[in-house]
Amino acid sequence: MNICMFTGYLVNDPQLDVRKAIGPAYCEFQLVTYEYVRNKRGEKKRYPTTITFQAWDSGAEVIAKLGAQGMKMTVYASARNLYSSNSFDDPLEEEAIIFRVNQFDFGCLDKE
């Protein structure tokens, strides 16, 4: 099954998409995750990776309401191909991969 788990920090405050007021709620946000590696001299290096997510309906509303920049978050998501308008005919012209949120958890809601 296509399920991925990521733990990272919100890059920006998540916002609901107001253009889709008549449809389901939609929120797109980014998490940054870090990989720590020691080089040959024993120095610890940090490598960031930024990942884009989509959330829909009540999940999007909760993420936009409670999420804030820098907040730790764990996301269970499914990977989806994000196509450009002319790439439906040619599957090799994929634009990017985006992750659709299935479940999520904030790491520290009770801390201020």
Phi, psi and omega in degrees: 000153185266075179234130180237149177238131179229140171237127182198196184239138180295130181287318180223171173292124178294142180232141173288146176280111183279346179292337183257044185299331182270347180256194179291153178296144182221138179218131174244133182213168181234142172246146172249129176245157183235139172247130180253129183223141174265134177275184184296333179275001179086006179279136180275127179246146179245126179245115180275148172229128180258131184236136180261137181233153171241137173232147184232159173057225186294329177298318178297319180296317181292317179298317179293326182284317188261337185284145177215153180307133178086353181287139178282138185213140172249132184233131169258123188216163174250136179282137178227147173279135176253112187262152169280170185297334183254009185262003179295329180283332183237101183295348178281350180265039180295138180278308185195175173248134177237151183251126178267125185290129173258314177216159178206162178209133176273137185286334187209062179290331184276356179266142178243000000 
